[in-house]
Structures are given as structure tokens and as C-alpha cells.
Amino acid sequence: MRIDFVTLFPEMFAPVMDASILGRARGRGLLDWGCVNPRDFSEGERRKVDDRPFGGGPGMVLMAEPLEKAVQSVKKKGSRVIFLSPQGETFTDRKASRLAENKHLVLVCGRYEGVDERALDLFDEELSIGDYVLTGGELPAMVVADAVARKLPGVLKKEDAAESESFVSGLLDFPQYTRPRVWRGREVPDVLFSGDHRKIAEWRRKAARAATKRKRPDLTPRA
């Protein structure tokens, strides 16, 4: 997969995209990414990409022209162009799985008070990572890239790792334990030492349902 970020702050991406699992995926040729800056497509010495909103009001608005040119510079046949903004559809694990079926994503990072409404025709969809406002779309774009990349074949060490995580089944993940067997008086459930895979799987299913009911009761009807 190739992911291109359209951003005014390209320096934000390397520390995340070239580290840990994502960095290894890039090194193995499973994932590639790049950044394009709308300022490189603006006119004038100041490379202006924003202006005051018509009708007045606080803040600035991203201009349509440099944004369109930036998107078109990386878009190709089959690309899916996504705008990250608080007004978009909520991003979910299911959405990440669908996006992972694409070969090329263009993630456009919003800034300021938003973009010129006429530029929205550039995007195939609009996504939000939650009902709150950040200083820009760079962090949401990296969240989307991380969640999607983990779905790509070969990125995780175990092929079934992503399929056993929270939200895939609609439930949260089951509780996990490691050494020591007793920590501050709290013991690991005996069933996990039984060697009976059927009993362990049954315990984990029940524990996942209990954890979901306790922590995220809103998920229970869907699960």
C-alpha cells in the first residue's frame, strides 16, 4: 500500500511512520508513504494557502486552489482520497479493514477553521477520529494510517493477530496476563495453565463479554 499525506506540516510524520511496526513494514516493502505540501502549489512569495472567511468570523480557511493542486499531484487511478476533519464519519475498526483493501490512500489533513466548502468535491469521504477538535488533521491521519497498515497482510508477525483484537468481533479483547503468576496477592486464572485450548477459548470468550459489558456497555447490543 502507498499512503500520501497532504499536509502543511510534513515534518510531523517521520517519527511515527518510520518507527516500530510501520517502519518495519516500510523496510519490507509492504507499506510506503510520502507527504505533499499545499504551500508548494500556492502562488506568490508568501506561499499563502489560507484566507479570511467571506461573511466574517474568527480564524482562517484553507483555500481550494492549492489544496486541489496538491491532491491532484499524487492522485492516480484507483486512489481513495480522504479528508480528516471533526465533521466526518467516525473512524472504526471496520472502516480500517475496508480501507486496507485499497492500494493507494491520499489522506488530507485539515487545518484552521476548515477548508473552502467547494474543495469538498475533491474527497471520496470525510473521516473523524472522535467528537473533539484538534489543531489539525495530522494526528488523525496518522491514526488512520496506523490502524489501516496493521490490517495489511504480512505487517503483523502473526497473520491472525489483527483478527483477535478488540472490536473485530464487536467485543473488547479478553484480559491478558504474564509473569509472575501471583502479583500483589492477585493470581492468574487457573484455566490459563490447564493446557486445554477449548476451555481457554471458552474462558476468553466469556471474559471478553464481561469486559465489554463492564467497560463499554454501548458495544454490547452490536456484539
MDAnalysis code that builds the backbone (N, CA, C; Angstrom):
import MDAnalysis as mda
import numpy as np

u = mda.Universe.empty(669, n_residues=223, atom_resindex=np.repeat(np.arange(223), 3), trajectory=True)
u.add_TopologyAttr("name", ["N", "CA", "C"] * 223)
u.add_TopologyAttr("resid", np.arange(1, 224))
u.add_TopologyAttr("resname", ["MET", "ARG", "ILE", "ASP", "PHE", "VAL", "THR", "LEU", "PHE", "PRO", "GLU", "MET", "PHE", "ALA", "PRO", "VAL", "MET", "ASP", "ALA", "SER", "ILE", "LEU", "GLY", "ARG", "ALA", "ARG", "GLY", "ARG", "GLY", "LEU", "LEU", "ASP", "TRP", "GLY", "CYS", "VAL", "ASN", "PRO", "ARG", "ASP", "PHE", "SER", "GLU", "GLY", "GLU", "ARG", "ARG", "LYS", "VAL", "ASP", "ASP", "ARG", "PRO", "PHE", "GLY", "GLY", "GLY", "PRO", "GLY", "MET", "VAL", "LEU", "MET", "ALA", "GLU", "PRO", "LEU", "GLU", "LYS", "ALA", "VAL", "GLN", "SER", "VAL", "LYS", "LYS", "LYS", "GLY", "SER", "ARG", "VAL", "ILE", "PHE", "LEU", "SER", "PRO", "GLN", "GLY", "GLU", "THR", "PHE", "THR", "ASP", "ARG", "LYS", "ALA", "SER", "ARG", "LEU", "ALA", "GLU", "ASN", "LYS", "HIS", "LEU", "VAL", "LEU", "VAL", "CYS", "GLY", "ARG", "TYR", "GLU", "GLY", "VAL", "ASP", "GLU", "ARG", "ALA", "LEU", "ASP", "LEU", "PHE", "ASP", "GLU", "GLU", "LEU", "SER", "ILE", "GLY", "ASP", "TYR", "VAL", "LEU", "THR", "GLY", "GLY", "GLU", "LEU", "PRO", "ALA", "MET", "VAL", "VAL", "ALA", "ASP", "ALA", "VAL", "ALA", "ARG", "LYS", "LEU", "PRO", "GLY", "VAL", "LEU", "LYS", "LYS", "GLU", "ASP", "ALA", "ALA", "GLU", "SER", "GLU", "SER", "PHE", "VAL", "SER", "GLY", "LEU", "LEU", "ASP", "PHE", "PRO", "GLN", "TYR", "THR", "ARG", "PRO", "ARG", "VAL", "TRP", "ARG", "GLY", "ARG", "GLU", "VAL", "PRO", "ASP", "VAL", "LEU", "PHE", "SER", "GLY", "ASP", "HIS", "ARG", "LYS", "ILE", "ALA", "GLU", "TRP", "ARG", "ARG", "LYS", "ALA", "ALA", "ARG", "ALA", "ALA", "THR", "LYS", "ARG", "LYS", "ARG", "PRO", "ASP", "LEU", "THR", "PRO", "ARG", "ALA"])
u.atoms.positions = np.array([
    [0.825, -1.192, 0.000],
    [0.000, 0.000, 0.000],
    [0.867, 1.252, 0.000],
    [0.365, 2.286, -0.662],
    [1.001, 3.598, -0.650],
    [0.036, 4.583, 0.020],
    [0.546, 5.381, 0.975],
    [-0.246, 6.418, 1.620],
    [0.447, 7.753, 1.405],
    [-0.279, 8.704, 0.832],
    [0.235, 10.059, 0.679],
    [-0.543, 10.990, 1.589],
    [0.186, 11.781, 2.369],
    [-0.419, 12.747, 3.268],
    [-0.337, 14.136, 2.643],
    [-1.456, 14.820, 2.555],
    [-1.478, 16.212, 2.107],
    [-1.519, 17.063, 3.366],
    [-0.418, 17.754, 3.649],
    [-0.256, 18.397, 4.953],
    [0.606, 19.648, 4.870],
    [0.323, 20.596, 5.731],
    [1.155, 21.791, 5.842],
    [2.349, 21.555, 6.767],
    [2.365, 20.403, 7.440],
    [3.427, 20.102, 8.400],
    [3.988, 18.696, 8.166],
    [4.677, 18.486, 7.051],
    [5.200, 17.149, 6.719],
    [6.216, 16.621, 7.721],
    [6.860, 17.508, 8.467],
    [7.872, 17.068, 9.422],
    [7.277, 16.270, 10.586],
    [5.973, 16.299, 10.736],
    [5.333, 15.588, 11.836],
    [5.273, 14.073, 11.605],
    [5.433, 13.602, 10.385],
    [5.087, 12.223, 10.065],
    [6.194, 11.194, 10.258],
    [7.426, 11.532, 9.953],
    [8.502, 10.547, 10.019],
    [8.653, 9.886, 11.391],
    [8.567, 10.630, 12.509],
    [8.726, 9.976, 13.813],
    [7.719, 8.862, 14.076],
    [6.543, 8.949, 13.457],
    [5.519, 7.913, 13.641],
    [5.578, 6.868, 12.536],
    [5.634, 7.311, 11.300],
    [5.525, 6.395, 10.168],
    [6.779, 5.563, 9.935],
    [7.910, 6.004, 10.454],
    [9.147, 5.247, 10.263],
    [9.578, 4.500, 11.527],
    [8.681, 4.411, 12.510],
    [9.022, 3.743, 13.764],
    [8.221, 2.453, 13.936],
    [8.728, 1.576, 14.766],
    [8.016, 0.376, 15.210],
    [7.489, -0.463, 14.038],
    [6.277, -0.952, 14.163],
    [5.695, -1.854, 13.166],
    [5.592, -1.184, 11.803],
    [5.213, 0.097, 11.773],
    [5.079, 0.790, 10.492],
    [6.426, 0.931, 9.799],
    [7.461, 1.236, 10.571],
    [8.795, 1.355, 9.994],
    [9.283, 0.036, 9.418],
    [9.020, -1.054, 10.152],
    [9.429, -2.372, 9.653],
    [8.651, -2.748, 8.392],
    [7.365, -2.381, 8.368],
    [6.554, -2.671, 7.181],
    [7.094, -1.928, 5.967],
    [7.537, -0.716, 6.173],
    [8.110, 0.042, 5.059],
    [9.423, -0.588, 4.604],
    [10.229, -0.999, 5.572],
    [11.502, -1.619, 5.234],
    [11.348, -2.921, 4.462],
    [10.237, -3.612, 4.676],
    [9.982, -4.879, 3.993],
    [9.199, -4.690, 2.702],
    [8.898, -3.441, 2.353],
    [8.211, -3.180, 1.102],
    [6.715, -3.407, 1.135],
    [6.133, -3.517, 2.331],
    [4.691, -3.741, 2.458],
    [3.915, -2.427, 2.495],
    [4.602, -1.363, 2.849],
    [3.962, -0.055, 3.010],
    [4.933, 1.029, 2.584],
    [4.418, 2.014, 1.870],
    [5.226, 3.185, 1.530],
    [4.386, 4.420, 1.784],
    [5.028, 5.524, 2.035],
    [4.286, 6.749, 2.308],
    [5.098, 7.965, 1.884],
    [4.407, 9.088, 1.763],
    [5.054, 10.344, 1.411],
    [4.157, 11.505, 1.804],
    [4.698, 12.696, 1.702],
    [3.952, 13.907, 2.054],
    [4.016, 14.905, 0.903],
    [2.935, 15.634, 0.728],
    [2.904, 16.731, -0.233],
    [2.321, 17.948, 0.477],
    [2.959, 19.091, 0.287],
    [2.582, 20.311, 0.999],
    [1.843, 21.269, 0.063],
    [0.616, 21.650, 0.386],
    [-0.121, 22.603, -0.462],
    [0.618, 23.910, -0.688],
    [1.521, 24.269, 0.226],
    [2.280, 25.513, 0.044],
    [3.132, 25.467, -1.229],
    [3.526, 24.279, -1.631],
    [4.334, 24.142, -2.835],
    [3.535, 24.437, -4.099],
    [2.226, 24.576, -3.966],
    [1.360, 24.824, -5.120],
    [0.638, 26.164, -5.019],
    [1.054, 26.985, -4.059],
    [0.433, 28.299, -3.906],
    [1.219, 29.342, -4.685],
    [0.578, 30.430, -4.988],
    [1.198, 31.500, -5.762],
    [1.671, 32.617, -4.847],
    [2.668, 33.356, -5.302],
    [3.182, 34.476, -4.524],
    [4.356, 34.082, -3.656],
    [5.084, 35.075, -3.218],
    [6.285, 34.840, -2.431],
    [5.972, 34.240, -1.065],
    [4.813, 34.568, -0.513],
    [4.464, 34.096, 0.827],
    [3.893, 32.673, 0.819],
    [3.661, 32.120, -0.357],
    [3.084, 30.774, -0.490],
    [1.842, 30.616, 0.388],
    [0.932, 31.528, 0.204],
    [-0.274, 31.609, 1.025],
    [-1.242, 30.485, 0.682],
    [-1.772, 29.809, 1.699],
    [-2.723, 28.714, 1.484],
    [-4.036, 28.931, 2.224],
    [-4.141, 30.026, 2.990],
    [-5.356, 30.281, 3.751],
    [-5.760, 31.739, 3.618],
    [-7.017, 32.020, 3.910],
    [-7.512, 33.389, 3.828],
    [-8.699, 33.547, 4.776],
    [-9.128, 34.790, 4.951],
    [-10.260, 35.068, 5.844],
    [-11.553, 34.552, 5.227],
    [-12.483, 34.095, 6.050],
    [-13.760, 33.597, 5.520],
    [-14.661, 34.733, 5.058],
    [-15.309, 34.547, 3.930],
    [-16.324, 35.511, 3.499],
    [-17.457, 35.519, 4.520],
    [-17.955, 36.711, 4.811],
    [-19.019, 36.843, 5.805],
    [-18.493, 37.128, 7.190],
    [-17.158, 37.087, 7.340],
    [-16.559, 37.377, 8.638],
    [-16.521, 36.172, 9.554],
    [-15.921, 36.360, 10.697],
    [-15.805, 35.286, 11.677],
    [-14.354, 35.062, 12.060],
    [-14.135, 34.283, 13.119],
    [-12.767, 34.053, 13.604],
    [-12.009, 33.057, 12.736],
    [-10.703, 33.134, 12.801],
    [-9.864, 32.134, 12.147],
    [-9.733, 32.312, 10.651],
    [-9.031, 31.354, 10.058],
    [-8.760, 31.357, 8.630],
    [-9.274, 30.065, 8.020],
    [-9.391, 30.068, 6.687],
    [-9.921, 28.917, 5.955],
    [-8.923, 28.522, 4.875],
    [-8.696, 27.202, 4.722],
    [-7.811, 26.721, 3.667],
    [-8.424, 27.009, 2.298],
    [-7.630, 27.528, 1.401],
    [-8.099, 27.869, 0.057],
    [-8.190, 26.627, -0.814],
    [-9.136, 26.637, -1.739],
    [-9.400, 25.457, -2.569],
    [-8.292, 25.181, -3.583],
    [-7.752, 26.226, -4.196],
    [-6.830, 26.043, -5.321],
    [-5.553, 25.284, -4.959],
    [-4.779, 25.747, -3.958],
    [-3.548, 24.991, -3.643],
    [-3.840, 23.584, -3.124],
    [-4.963, 23.417, -2.438],
    [-5.324, 22.097, -1.948],
    [-5.637, 21.150, -3.102],
    [-6.373, 21.645, -4.079],
    [-6.706, 20.820, -5.240],
    [-5.444, 20.407, -5.995],
    [-4.530, 21.342, -6.197],
    [-3.306, 21.025, -6.924],
    [-2.451, 20.009, -6.176],
    [-2.422, 20.119, -4.844],
    [-1.651, 19.173, -4.044],
    [-2.235, 17.767, -4.150],
    [-3.557, 17.668, -4.058],
    [-4.212, 16.362, -4.167],
    [-3.980, 15.754, -5.550],
    [-4.157, 16.564, -6.584],
    [-4.016, 16.066, -7.951],
    [-2.583, 15.632, -8.252],
    [-1.617, 16.190, -7.534],
    [-0.214, 15.837, -7.796],
    [0.118, 14.400, -7.382],
    [-0.678, 13.841, -6.476],
    [-0.401, 12.466, -6.028],
    [-1.529, 11.496, -6.379],
    [-2.687, 12.019, -6.718],
    [-3.825, 11.152, -7.030],
    [-3.602, 10.432, -8.356],
    [-4.021, 9.174, -8.389],
    [-3.934, 8.399, -9.616],
    [-5.166, 7.503, -9.715],
    [-5.273, 6.760, -10.774],
    [-6.420, 5.890, -10.961],
    [-6.481, 4.875, -9.821],
    [-7.640, 4.800, -9.171],
    [-7.814, 3.873, -8.070],
    [-7.504, 4.449, -6.709],
    [-7.008, 5.688, -6.638],
    [-6.718, 6.310, -5.346],
    [-8.013, 6.600, -4.590],
    [-7.955, 6.489, -3.259],
    [-9.074, 6.899, -2.420],
    [-8.615, 8.105, -1.610],
    [-9.321, 9.229, -1.803],
    [-8.932, 10.492, -1.177],
    [-9.836, 10.739, 0.029],
    [-9.222, 10.914, 1.190],
    [-9.966, 11.040, 2.443],
    [-9.569, 12.328, 3.147],
    [-10.576, 13.077, 3.576],
    [-10.352, 14.320, 4.309],
    [-10.577, 14.063, 5.790],
    [-9.584, 14.399, 6.616],
    [-9.699, 14.240, 8.060],
    [-10.219, 15.523, 8.681],
    [-11.384, 15.429, 9.320],
    [-11.970, 16.607, 9.956],
    [-12.939, 16.171, 11.044],
    [-13.259, 17.055, 12.013],
    [-14.196, 16.691, 13.082],
    [-15.612, 16.437, 12.568],
    [-15.903, 16.858, 11.350],
    [-17.259, 16.727, 10.817],
    [-17.480, 15.421, 10.059],
    [-16.441, 14.594, 9.947],
    [-16.553, 13.378, 9.156],
    [-17.220, 12.227, 9.884],
    [-17.421, 11.136, 9.157],
    [-17.931, 9.895, 9.732],
    [-16.906, 9.351, 10.722],
    [-17.380, 8.797, 11.829],
    [-16.474, 8.291, 12.852],
    [-15.681, 7.091, 12.332],
    [-14.382, 7.153, 12.498],
    [-13.479, 6.077, 12.064],
    [-13.601, 4.895, 13.007],
    [-13.706, 3.695, 12.447],
    [-13.861, 2.470, 13.229],
    [-12.924, 1.384, 12.710],
    [-12.849, 0.292, 13.453],
    [-12.040, -0.848, 13.026],
    [-12.572, -1.419, 11.717],
    [-13.882, -1.437, 11.569],
    [-14.477, -1.945, 10.334],
    [-14.092, -1.067, 9.146],
    [-14.071, 0.242, 9.356],
    [-13.648, 1.150, 8.295],
    [-12.179, 0.923, 7.957],
    [-11.355, 0.684, 8.962],
    [-9.934, 0.415, 8.718],
    [-9.766, -0.815, 7.834],
    [-10.566, -1.842, 8.082],
    [-10.481, -3.062, 7.272],
    [-10.854, -2.784, 5.826],
    [-11.866, -1.960, 5.613],
    [-12.276, -1.643, 4.243],
    [-11.215, -0.809, 3.528],
    [-10.632, 0.139, 4.236],
    [-9.598, 0.968, 3.615],
    [-8.352, 0.156, 3.286],
    [-8.101, -0.896, 4.055],
    [-6.925, -1.733, 3.809],
    [-7.021, -2.489, 2.499],
    [-8.190, -2.518, 1.885],
    [-8.361, -3.180, 0.593],
    [-7.878, -2.315, -0.562],
    [-7.572, -1.037, -0.279],
    [-7.104, -0.121, -1.316],
    [-5.586, -0.195, -1.471],
    [-5.120, 0.103, -2.664],
    [-3.677, 0.130, -2.927],
    [-3.067, 1.502, -2.657],
    [-3.901, 2.543, -2.720],
    [-3.379, 3.895, -2.545],
    [-4.392, 4.761, -1.810],
    [-3.959, 5.350, -0.701],
    [-4.778, 6.284, 0.057],
    [-4.128, 7.666, 0.024],
    [-4.945, 8.688, -0.126],
    [-4.495, 10.075, -0.002],
    [-5.233, 10.658, 1.196],
    [-4.504, 10.934, 2.270],
    [-5.107, 11.444, 3.496],
    [-4.830, 12.938, 3.599],
    [-5.899, 13.718, 3.530],
    [-5.787, 15.178, 3.502],
    [-6.028, 15.723, 4.906],
    [-5.060, 16.458, 5.410],
    [-5.113, 16.964, 6.785],
    [-5.704, 18.367, 6.822],
    [-6.835, 18.504, 7.492],
    [-7.445, 19.814, 7.649],
    [-6.643, 20.685, 8.595],
    [-6.864, 21.983, 8.502],
    [-6.220, 22.959, 9.389],
    [-7.123, 24.172, 9.544],
    [-6.807, 24.993, 10.521],
    [-7.516, 26.246, 10.770],
    [-9.001, 25.988, 11.013],
    [-9.880, 26.791, 10.413],
    [-11.324, 26.631, 10.618],
    [-11.939, 25.664, 9.612],
    [-11.105, 25.015, 8.800],
    [-11.615, 24.091, 7.803],
    [-11.164, 24.474, 6.411],
    [-11.849, 23.941, 5.398],
    [-11.491, 24.222, 4.015],
    [-12.657, 24.905, 3.309],
    [-12.334, 25.582, 2.239],
    [-13.371, 26.145, 1.379],
    [-14.340, 25.028, 0.989],
    [-15.625, 25.247, 1.233],
    [-16.637, 24.221, 1.008],
    [-16.565, 23.637, -0.395],
    [-16.149, 24.435, -1.374],
    [-16.093, 23.978, -2.760],
    [-14.992, 22.940, -2.995],
    [-14.059, 22.844, -2.035],
    [-12.981, 21.862, -2.170],
    [-13.414, 20.468, -1.732],
    [-14.558, 20.343, -1.086],
    [-15.000, 19.044, -0.586],
    [-15.257, 18.048, -1.713],
    [-15.474, 18.544, -2.925],
    [-15.672, 17.648, -4.063],
    [-14.407, 16.853, -4.407],
    [-13.286, 17.263, -3.845],
    [-12.020, 16.566, -4.098],
    [-11.969, 15.224, -3.385],
    [-12.789, 15.036, -2.350],
    [-12.641, 13.911, -1.446],
    [-13.686, 12.831, -1.708],
    [-13.262, 11.584, -1.549],
    [-14.192, 10.460, -1.647],
    [-14.978, 10.278, -0.365],
    [-14.371, 10.658, 0.748],
    [-15.075, 10.585, 2.022],
    [-14.388, 11.477, 3.050],
    [-15.086, 11.708, 4.149],
    [-14.602, 12.559, 5.224],
    [-14.652, 11.738, 6.512],
    [-13.528, 11.693, 7.252],
    [-13.449, 10.864, 8.450],
    [-13.041, 11.687, 9.668],
    [-13.562, 11.290, 10.814],
    [-13.214, 11.882, 12.103],
    [-12.790, 10.763, 13.040],
    [-11.821, 11.032, 13.928],
    [-11.428, 10.008, 14.897],
    [-12.141, 10.210, 16.232],
    [-13.051, 11.166, 16.324],
    [-13.797, 11.362, 17.568],
    [-14.437, 12.724, 17.639],
    [-15.335, 12.875, 18.576],
    [-16.079, 14.123, 18.721],
    [-15.320, 15.118, 19.578],
    [-14.205, 15.574, 19.044],
    [-13.404, 16.608, 19.680],
    [-12.591, 17.288, 18.593],
    [-12.014, 18.431, 18.919],
    [-11.300, 19.227, 17.916],
    [-9.811, 19.264, 18.252],
    [-8.970, 18.982, 17.253],
    [-7.522, 19.077, 17.383],
    [-7.025, 20.279, 16.591],
    [-5.742, 20.573, 16.705],
    [-5.197, 21.717, 15.982],
    [-5.090, 21.464, 14.488],
    [-5.172, 20.203, 14.084],
    [-5.107, 19.893, 12.657],
    [-5.368, 18.427, 12.418],
    [-5.384, 18.042, 11.153],
    [-5.702, 16.674, 10.788],
    [-4.514, 15.736, 10.729],
    [-3.327, 16.219, 11.109],
    [-2.143, 15.366, 11.017],
    [-2.218, 14.171, 11.961],
    [-2.553, 14.402, 13.219],
    [-2.661, 13.285, 14.158],
    [-3.756, 12.297, 13.751],
    [-4.960, 12.761, 13.387],
    [-5.965, 11.818, 12.890],
    [-5.490, 11.033, 11.665],
    [-4.779, 11.677, 10.759],
    [-4.285, 10.979, 9.565],
    [-3.320, 9.862, 9.948],
    [-2.472, 10.118, 10.945],
    [-1.547, 9.084, 11.386],
    [-2.280, 7.956, 12.107],
    [-3.340, 8.287, 12.836],
    [-4.156, 7.257, 13.484],
    [-4.767, 6.341, 12.430],
    [-5.336, 6.927, 11.400],
    [-5.933, 6.142, 10.319],
    [-4.875, 5.280, 9.633],
    [-3.725, 5.873, 9.329],
    [-2.652, 5.133, 8.655],
    [-2.187, 3.953, 9.491],
    [-2.040, 4.152, 10.790],
    [-1.589, 3.081, 11.678],
    [-2.608, 1.949, 11.719],
    [-3.881, 2.299, 11.918],
    [-4.927, 1.278, 12.015],
    [-5.076, 0.498, 10.714],
    [-4.961, 1.189, 9.588],
    [-5.100, 0.531, 8.293],
    [-3.889, -0.354, 7.999],
    [-2.693, 0.151, 8.268],
    [-1.476, -0.588, 7.956],
    [-1.422, -1.923, 8.688],
    [-1.933, -1.963, 9.904],
    [-1.907, -3.204, 10.683],
    [-2.795, -4.284, 10.079],
    [-3.700, -3.877, 9.191],
    [-4.592, -4.837, 8.531],
    [-3.955, -5.449, 7.284],
    [-2.852, -4.893, 6.825],
    [-2.244, -5.379, 5.593],
    [-1.576, -6.732, 5.820],
    [-1.713, -7.655, 4.904],
    [-1.096, -8.979, 5.041],
    [0.419, -8.880, 5.235],
    [0.913, -9.553, 6.264],
    [2.344, -9.601, 6.498],
    [2.893, -8.522, 7.407],
    [2.089, -7.501, 7.724],
    [2.595, -6.406, 8.555],
    [2.787, -6.861, 9.993],
    [1.811, -7.576, 10.545],
    [1.963, -8.132, 11.882],
    [2.656, -9.487, 11.802],
    [3.354, -9.868, 12.851],
    [4.133, -11.104, 12.837],
    [3.244, -12.322, 12.685],
    [2.086, -12.313, 13.361],
    [1.148, -13.414, 13.243],
    [-0.021, -12.975, 12.390],
    [-0.327, -13.735, 11.366],
    [-1.370, -13.351, 10.414],
    [-2.729, -13.166, 11.074],
    [-2.977, -13.912, 12.183],
    [-4.280, -13.814, 12.819],
    [-4.292, -12.810, 13.957],
    [-3.194, -12.075, 14.162],
    [-3.111, -11.171, 15.300],
    [-4.183, -10.092, 15.238],
    [-4.357, -9.475, 14.074],
    [-5.329, -8.399, 13.942],
    [-6.751, -8.907, 14.088],
    [-6.979, -10.183, 13.762],
    [-8.332, -10.732, 13.817],
    [-8.779, -11.046, 15.230],
    [-7.843, -11.097, 16.183],
    [-8.200, -11.450, 17.554],
    [-8.233, -10.245, 18.481],
    [-8.129, -9.041, 17.923],
    [-8.062, -7.850, 18.753],
    [-9.448, -7.282, 19.055],
    [-9.446, -6.290, 19.942],
    [-10.698, -5.638, 20.297],
    [-11.408, -5.091, 19.065],
    [-12.739, -5.113, 19.103],
    [-13.638, -4.529, 18.105],
    [-13.839, -5.394, 16.865],
    [-12.913, -6.306, 16.545],
    [-13.081, -7.122, 15.348],
    [-14.358, -7.951, 15.450],
    [-14.577, -8.561, 16.617],
    [-15.775, -9.364, 16.835],
    [-16.934, -8.524, 17.366],
    [-16.669, -7.248, 17.632],
    [-17.671, -6.404, 18.262],
    [-17.465, -6.304, 19.758],
    [-16.613, -7.179, 20.308],
    [-16.311, -7.176, 21.731],
    [-14.929, -6.584, 21.984],
    [-14.684, -6.170, 23.223],
    [-13.334, -5.809, 23.621],
    [-12.501, -7.079, 23.747],
    [-11.194, -6.910, 23.821],
    [-10.314, -8.062, 23.944],
    [-10.454, -8.683, 25.335],
    [-10.124, -9.949, 25.444],
    [-10.163, -10.630, 26.741],
    [-8.959, -10.205, 27.580],
    [-9.019, -10.367, 28.909],
    [-7.896, -9.995, 29.775],
    [-6.644, -10.807, 29.454],
    [-5.498, -10.165, 29.570],
    [-4.218, -10.822, 29.309],
    [-3.373, -10.828, 30.580],
    [-2.561, -11.862, 30.755],
    [-1.695, -11.983, 31.925],
    [-0.312, -12.470, 31.495],
    [0.693, -12.146, 32.309],
    [2.037, -12.665, 32.095],
    [2.708, -12.855, 33.451],
    [3.976, -13.184, 33.473],
    [4.676, -13.437, 34.736],
    [4.728, -12.179, 35.605],
    [4.700, -12.330, 36.922],
    [4.633, -13.564, 37.711],
    [3.200, -14.088, 37.821],
    [3.069, -15.337, 38.218],
    [1.734, -15.941, 38.323],
    [0.915, -15.285, 39.431],
    [1.587, -14.858, 40.499],
    [0.925, -14.122, 41.584],
    [1.616, -12.780, 41.732],
    [0.839, -11.707, 41.655],
    [1.397, -10.354, 41.796],
    [0.539, -9.572, 42.770],
    [1.168, -9.178, 43.898],
    [0.483, -8.429, 44.947],
    [-0.809, -9.115, 45.386],
    [-0.712, -10.402, 45.535],
    [-1.829, -11.175, 46.026],
    [-2.872, -11.550, 44.992],
    [-2.689, -11.119, 43.768],
    [-3.666, -11.408, 42.711],
    [-3.113, -12.512, 41.806],
    [-3.888, -13.586, 41.649],
    [-3.443, -14.744, 40.889],
    [-4.026, -14.752, 39.481],
    [-3.261, -15.329, 38.564],
    [-3.738, -15.555, 37.197],
    [-4.754, -16.703, 37.240],
    [-5.866, -16.600, 36.502],
    [-6.861, -17.680, 36.496],
    [-6.231, -19.033, 36.150],
    [-6.611, -20.054, 36.913],
    [-6.032, -21.394, 36.754],
    [-6.250, -21.967, 35.353],
    [-7.382, -21.632, 34.728],
    [-7.713, -22.225, 33.435],
    [-6.632, -21.944, 32.390],
    [-5.913, -20.827, 32.547],
    [-4.893, -20.459, 31.563],
    [-3.661, -21.359, 31.660],
    [-3.579, -22.156, 32.718],
    [-2.466, -23.097, 32.867],
    [-2.910, -24.538, 32.614],
    [-4.154, -24.706, 32.192],
    [-4.716, -26.049, 32.051],
    [-4.198, -26.796, 30.826],
    [-3.794, -26.057, 29.813],
    [-3.372, -26.699, 28.573],
    [-4.535, -27.146, 27.712],
    [-5.752, -26.922, 28.179],
    [-6.960, -27.291, 27.436],
    [-7.384, -26.096, 26.590],
    [-7.090, -26.130, 25.298],
    [-7.336, -24.972, 24.438],
    [-8.821, -24.651, 24.310],
    [-9.663, -25.676, 24.366],
    [-11.099, -25.426, 24.272],
    [-11.592, -24.656, 25.492],
    [-11.155, -25.096, 26.686],
    [-11.562, -24.404, 27.909],
    [-11.007, -22.980, 27.961],
    [-9.770, -22.820, 27.500],
    [-9.163, -21.484, 27.489],
    [-9.935, -20.558, 26.546],
    [-10.277, -21.057, 25.353],
    [-11.024, -20.252, 24.392],
    [-12.393, -19.875, 24.948],
    [-13.041, -20.821, 25.635],
    [-14.347, -20.543, 26.225],
    [-14.234, -19.494, 27.330],
    [-13.204, -19.615, 28.161],
    [-12.984, -18.623, 29.223],
    [-12.745, -17.244, 28.631],
    [-11.953, -17.191, 27.578],
    [-11.645, -15.904, 26.956],
    [-12.884, -15.266, 26.340],
    [-13.755, -16.057, 25.735],
    [-14.992, -15.505, 25.176],
    [-15.866, -14.909, 26.270],
    [-16.001, -15.643, 27.360],
    [-16.814, -15.142, 28.468],
    [-16.185, -13.896, 29.095],
    [-14.869, -13.932, 29.247],
    [-14.166, -12.790, 29.835],
    [-14.270, -11.556, 28.942],
    [-14.233, -11.756, 27.622],
    [-14.364, -10.644, 26.687],
    [-15.754, -10.032, 26.787],
    [-16.780, -10.873, 26.886],
    [-18.149, -10.356, 27.031],
    [-18.306, -9.577, 28.337],
    [-17.720, -10.111, 29.413],
    [-17.805, -9.441, 30.711],
    [-17.076, -8.100, 30.680],
    [-15.904, -8.076, 30.047],
    [-15.132, -6.831, 29.963],
    [-15.878, -5.784, 29.139],
    [-16.503, -6.228, 28.070],
    [-17.256, -5.301, 27.222],
    [-18.452, -4.733, 27.974],
    [-19.163, -5.594, 28.688],
    [-20.329, -5.143, 29.455],
    [-19.924, -4.151, 30.533],
    [-18.742, -4.384, 31.150],
    [-18.281, -3.524, 32.236],
    [-17.707, -2.200, 31.726],
    [-16.881, -2.264, 30.676],
    [-16.159, -1.077, 30.215],
    [-16.886, -0.306, 29.117],
    [-17.512, -1.034, 28.200],
    [-18.169, -0.392, 27.058],
    [-19.553, -1.000, 26.815],
    [-20.494, -0.762, 27.720],
    [-21.818, -1.355, 27.561],
    [-22.514, -0.933, 26.265],
    [-22.077, 0.174, 25.673],
    [-22.682, 0.637, 24.418],
    [-22.380, -0.311, 23.269],
    [-21.322, -1.134, 23.399],
    [-20.961, -2.074, 22.346],
    [-21.742, -3.381, 22.419],
    [-22.308, -3.676, 23.577],
    [-22.935, -4.975, 23.801],
    [-24.036, -5.308, 22.809],
    [-24.966, -4.403, 22.490],
    [-26.014, -4.756, 21.523],
    [-25.457, -5.141, 20.155],
    [-24.439, -4.416, 19.674],
    [-23.845, -4.722, 18.370],
    [-23.136, -6.072, 18.402],
    [-22.409, -6.323, 19.501],
    [-21.653, -7.569, 19.612],
    [-22.597, -8.769, 19.626],
])
